[in-house]
Every structure is written in structure tokens, then in C-alpha cells.
Amino acid sequence: MRVISALVVALGLGVSQARAGLVWQGTQLWFLVAGAYCVKEPDSYAPAPSVKSGWVGVDDQPYDFFTYGAVSAATDVGIGVQARLTDARPGEGMTFEITGPKDGVPDSWSRPLSADGNFWFGRKPEKGEALDPGPYRFKVFRSGRLVLDYEVMVLAKRGPNPCEKPVS
């Protein structure tokens, strides 16, 4: 657990500040980044039967995080996780799961692992909305085995919205 705590602090996630917890089990992660990003339209969609809409947005490029500490709810601000597995097996089945604070029911979907072992996934609000405050849990399963479990607390709205463009 000391190694994990050191990794979290080294990545600037500040456990006490972000109220985040990280567990990674039996798999080597080359890096892990988690934070908040400005929402954009997804590049494509993939079927996700357990998601309310039945679809999950897929971004071809990793998120451009603007903060790695505590996250305040704001319009069009999403939260996510990016990581790389060091022992990647291209095409291996990965299952991603996100549980939000509202109902505690996880959204999950599966995708094959990329050749370089990189993956990213997140939760974004509906267009023009903000995420509900509370804990969000991100999990990754590799061939059915839990390999990553990360939780971040979204705080109530405060301060200016970092994703709003100034009006001149």
C-alpha cells in the first residue's frame, strides 16, 4: 500500500485534497493519471448495454486534463482516468465500470486492449449540465480480474468554470 500511496502523491493527486483512493491489483501500471477535463463530442460510440442510453462515447485521444486535485462540479466538466499496462496483450478483453453517487448502479462496457496498453475512460455530464457532487468509482477488469479501482470526490460547484470561454 505504501507504493500506491507514493504513486498517488507523485502524480499530484493528493489523497487528502482530492479525497481519492487507489487500488491496483496484480498488474503493472506504467502510469496513471486521473483528473478533470472539458467535455467535447465523442469521436464515436460503442454499445454498452448496462448504460442507460445503451451507448458509451469513445474518444480516440486521451483526455486533456486541466486539474489533478479536487474536482468541483461545473458545466461541461468531466472526470476520467488514463493508464497504461506494462504487460499489454493487444486485443485482450477489458471491462470498464463507473459508479456515480446518484443510484450506486455501475455503468459498464467492454473493449479490447490497444496494442500499446493505453486506456482511458471517464464520466461526463449531459451537455450544458454538471456532474452530481459525490463519489465516483472507476474500475477496470482485465479478463474478469479487477486490476484498477479508483475513486474521486466531485465537490459542489464553486468558483469560475474552467471550461467556459470568455465572452468579449
N, C-alpha and C positions, 0 to 999 in steps of 0.2 A: 504494500500500500504506500510505502514511502516513495518508491519510484514514481508511482502515479501522481502523488501529491506534488513531487518535484516537477514533473512534466506539466502539470496544470499551472503551477506558478511560473515556470519558464515560458510558457506560452502566453502569459499575461492574462489568464482567465480569472485570477484572483478568487479563490474559492469563497472567502467570506464576502467579498464585494458582490460577486455575481450570484451567490447562493447556488453554486453549481457543484455537482458531484459527478465523478467519472469513474467508471469501472471498465476495464478491458480485460478480457479473459482468454488466455491460451493462444493468442495470435499477436504477432509483432506488428505494431503500427509504426510506420516510419515517421509520420507526423499526424497531428490532429489539430484542427483549427475550428473554433465554434464562435459564432457571434451573430450580429445583426447586419442586414443588408437591405438596400432599396429594391422593392419588388418591381419586376418587369414582366412582360408577357412571356410565357414559356416558349421554348423553341419547338416543342412537340408535346404530345400527350400519350400516355400509356395506360392500358386497362388496369384498374385497381379495384376489384370487386368489393373490398371492405371499406372503401372510401365512399362517403355519402353520394358524391356525384358519379361514382363508378370509374373515374379517371383521375390521374395524377399528372401534373405538369412536369415536363422533363426539360431541364436546362442543359445545353450542350457544353457550356463553360462553367467553371466553378463560380461561386458567389464572390462578389466584390464587397467584402465585409468593411464596414466603417467603424465598428466598435467591437471590442472583445470582452468588455466588462459587463457590468449590469446593463440590462436592456429595458428601456422604458417603452411602453406601448405608444405607438404613433401611427398615423395613417400611412398605409403602404410600406410599412417596415416589417420584414420577415426575419425569422431566425433559422439558423441552419448549422450543419456540421460538414466538414470536409476532412477526409483522411486518406491514407494510402497504406495498403497491406504490403509488407515486405515479401511475403511468400505467396504472391498472387498466382492464381491458376486461372488464366483467361477463360471466360465462359462459365466459371463456377457460379452456382446459384446463390444469390444474396437476397435476403429479405430485409426490408426496411420497415420500421414501425415508429409512429409518432403518436403519443398520447397527450392530449391537451387537458386544461383544467376544467372544462365545462362538464363533460359527462364521464370522463375516465375510460372511454372506449377507444382502443387504439385503431388508427388507420394503418393498414399495412399493404405492401405490394412487393413483388419480386422482380428482379432484373439480373441479368448475367454480369459478372465482374468484368471490367475492362482489362485489356492486355497489360496496362501499366499498374493495375491495382488501385487506381484512384477512384474514389466515390464521393458523392456529395448529395445531400438531401436536406429539405427544410420544410418549414411551415410558414405559409404566408396568409395574410388576411384577404378577405374579399376586396375587390377594387374599391378604393375610397374608404375602407374601414381600417380598424386597428385590431391587433390580436387581443384576445381577452387576457387580462392580468392573471397570473398564477403560474404554477409549474408546468413545464413541457418536458416530456421524457422522450429521448431519441434512442432507439435500439437498432442494432444491426445483428442479423443472424447469418452465419456462414454455414451452408449445408446443414441447416437446422440447429446449429450451436450458437449460443449468444457469444458475440465477440466484442461488442461495444454497448455500453449503457451510459448515457449522458443526460443530465437534467439541467435545465436553465430556468430561472425565475424571470418572468416578464413582470415588470413593475407597473404601477398605474401611470397614466400619462403625466408627463412633466417636462417643462422646457420646450424649446423650439423643435420642430420636426426636421431632422437632418435630411429627409428626402424631398422636402418641398423646395421647389425652385423659386428664388426671389422674383417678385413681380416688379418691373421697373416702369 
